[in-house]
C-alpha cells in the first residue's frame, strides 16, 4: 500500500506518541521514521527547519510540524474523528490541552531534568494534576450514558505527559493523594490496545531510521571502545585493520543487513556506526564507491582513519528480526 503520509517520530516523545495515536486510530498507511534526537537526519531538517518531532509530510506535500495539527489532520479523515476533534477544540478539552502544553510541560521538564527548582516544579505540576483529577471526578459524576467521543483523543493528548511525569518518580506518584481518578485513567490508557499498538513496530521502532545520505559501519563493541579512548577508529572490517586493507569498509543504508549476514552473524556485541560523509569531506578523508568482489554491487570505502567526531551515532546493532523483540 502506498503510504498516505510520512512521519518523523521519536518513540518516547509524548508529542510524537499523541500524533501516532491519532494516525493509528485513523487507520492510515504511514511510513514512520524513528529519529535519534542527537543525530537528526537531513531529510527531517529539510522538511522542518526546527528539527523537532513529530513532523508529518502528507502524500500531497503538506508538512505539519506540530503534534496537535497532526492529530487534527488524522482525526479529520473520518466523520467520527472530525466530531471528536471538534469536541477537543472547545472547553473543557481545549483548556486542558492548553494547560498541558503550557504550564504543565514547563514544570514537567523542570522536575525531570533536575533543575535547582526541581521540588518547586514538582509541586506546581502536582497542583495541575490534582486539578485534572477534580475535573475527572466531576465529569464522571455528570455522565449518565456513554462517554463523549472526544474523551479518548483527549486522553491521547494529555496522558503521555502524565505518564512521563509518573515515570520520573513512580513511588512518589503512586503514593500521592488526590489523584485516584487520574491514576485510573492513566492505568486504563496504558492497558489499552491503542497504547500497545503505537509503542510497537511499525509505529515505534527501537533503532533509528537509516538515512541513505549517511554511511554505516558495523563495529565490534571492543573495537569501538578502543576507538573512543583513542579518538580514531582504525578497523577496516572484522579481524582486519585499516593498515592491512588500506580503507575502512562501509555500507549504504540498504546494505547493512546483508553485510551483517556475511561477516558478523556470529559476532558478539556490535555497534552500528552512523557516519556523516560531510565530516569526512571536511577532514579531507576520501570516500569512494567501489565494487566488492563477488557481490556485484558498489560499497563505500573510507580511505583514512575514522574520526570519532564523524560518528553521529554508535547504536547497539540488532538484526532486523530481533528489533521488535527488544
C-alpha positions, 0 to 999 in steps of 0.5 A: 500500500502506498503510504498516505503520509510520512512521519518523523517520530521519536518513540518516547516523545509524548508529542510524537506518541499523541500524533501516532495515536491519532494516525493509528486510530485513523487507520492510515498507511504511514511510513514512520521514521524513528529519529535519534534526537542527537543525530537528526537526519537531513531529510527531517531538517529539510522538511522542518527547519526546527528539527523537532518531532513529530513532523508529518509530510502528507502524500500531497506535500503538506508538512505539519510540524506540530503534534496537535495539527497532526492529530487534527489532520488524522482525526479529520479523515473520518466523520467520527474523528472530525466530531471528536476533534471538534469536541477537543477544540472547545472547553473543557478539552481545549483548556486542558490541552492548553494547560498541558502544553503550557504550564504543565510541560514547563514544570514537567521538564523542570522536575525531570531534568533536575533543575535547582527548582526541581521540588518547586516544579514538582509541586506546581505540576502536582497542583495541575494534576490534582486539578485534572483529577477534580475535573475527572471526578466531576465529569464522571459524576455528570455522565449518565450514558456513554462517554463523549467521543472526544474523551479518548483523543483527549486522553491521547493528548494529555496522558503521555505527559502524565505518564512521563511525569509518573515515570520520573518518580513512580513511588512518589506518584503512586503514593500521592493523594488526590489523584485516584481518578487520574491514576485510573485513567492513566492505568486504563490508557496504558492497558489499552490496545491503542497504547500497545499498538503505537509503542510497537513496530511499525509505529515505534521502532527501537533503532533509528531510521537509516538515512541513505545520505549517511554511511554505516559501519558495523563495529565490534563493541571492543573495537569501538571502545578502543576507538573512543579512548583513542579518538580514531577508529582504525578497523577496516572490517572484522579481524582486519585493520585499516593498515592491512586493507588500506580503507575502512569498509562501509555500507549504504543504508540498504546494505547493512543487513546483508553485510551483517549476514556475511561477516558478523552473524556470529559476532558478539556485541556490535555497534552500528556506526552512523557516519556523516560523509560531510565530516569526512569531506571536511577532514579531507578523508576520501570516500569512494564507491567501489565494487566488492568482489563477488557481490556485484554491487558498489560499497563505500570505502573510507580511505583514512582513519575514522574520526570519532567526531564523524560518528553521529551515532554508535547504536547497539546493532540488532538484526532486523528480526530481533528489533521488535523483540527488544 
